[in-house]
Amino acid sequence: MAAQKPRTGDGPLEVTKEGRGNVLRLPVEGGGRLVMELNDEEVKALYDALEPIVKR
């Protein structure tokens, strides 16, 4: 029988480098997190899309 990992539930927005990819963990409304693995080009495209609307 395969071991199951416990669900971590909600957590902060985080991006970590894992192997050759980048893992984005995004909290979503209603609980839980959306987890996506992105390559470097996808991270750059996401950054370029969000940069104009982010106010520092």
MARKEBA-673938 format. One record per residue (C-alpha): residue number from 1; residue in three letters; x, y, z. Coordinates in steps of 0.1 Angstrom, whole numbers, plus 5000, padded with zeros to 4 digits. Layout:
<atoms>
ATOM  pos  code    c1    c2    c3
ATOM  NUM   ala     X     Y     Z
...
</atoms>
This chain:
<atoms>
ATOM  pos  code    c1    c2    c3
ATOM    1   met  5000  5000  5000
ATOM    2   ala  5014  5034  4990
ATOM    3   ala  5018  5060  5018
ATOM    4   gln  4997  5091  5015
ATOM    5   lys  5011  5125  5024
ATOM    6   pro  4989  5145  5047
ATOM    7   arg  4972  5175  5032
ATOM    8   thr  4989  5207  5044
ATOM    9   gly  4958  5228  5039
ATOM   10   asp  4962  5266  5034
ATOM   11   gly  4996  5282  5034
ATOM   12   pro  5013  5312  5022
ATOM   13   leu  5020  5320  4985
ATOM   14   glu  5054  5305  4978
ATOM   15   val  5076  5296  4949
ATOM   16   thr  5105  5272  4953
ATOM   17   lys  5132  5259  4930
ATOM   18   glu  5128  5221  4929
ATOM   19   gly  5152  5203  4905
ATOM   20   arg  5150  5220  4871
ATOM   21   gly  5116  5235  4877
ATOM   22   asn  5099  5261  4899
ATOM   23   val  5069  5251  4920
ATOM   24   leu  5043  5277  4927
ATOM   25   arg  5019  5271  4956
ATOM   26   leu  4990  5296  4955
ATOM   27   pro  4963  5298  4982
ATOM   28   val  4928  5297  4967
ATOM   29   glu  4895  5309  4979
ATOM   30   gly  4876  5282  4998
ATOM   31   gly  4907  5265  5011
ATOM   32   gly  4936  5246  4997
ATOM   33   arg  4963  5256  4974
ATOM   34   leu  4969  5254  4936
ATOM   35   val  5002  5238  4929
ATOM   36   met  5019  5243  4895
ATOM   37   glu  5053  5235  4882
ATOM   38   leu  5067  5261  4859
ATOM   39   asn  5099  5263  4838
ATOM   40   asp  5120  5294  4837
ATOM   41   glu  5103  5308  4806
ATOM   42   glu  5069  5304  4821
ATOM   43   val  5079  5322  4853
ATOM   44   lys  5092  5351  4831
ATOM   45   ala  5060  5352  4812
ATOM   46   leu  5039  5352  4844
ATOM   47   tyr  5061  5380  4858
ATOM   48   asp  5058  5401  4827
ATOM   49   ala  5020  5397  4828
ATOM   50   leu  5017  5407  4864
ATOM   51   glu  5043  5434  4866
ATOM   52   pro  5021  5462  4851
ATOM   53   ile  4993  5457  4877
ATOM   54   val  5016  5453  4908
ATOM   55   lys  5021  5484  4928
ATOM   56   arg  5051  5486  4950
</atoms>
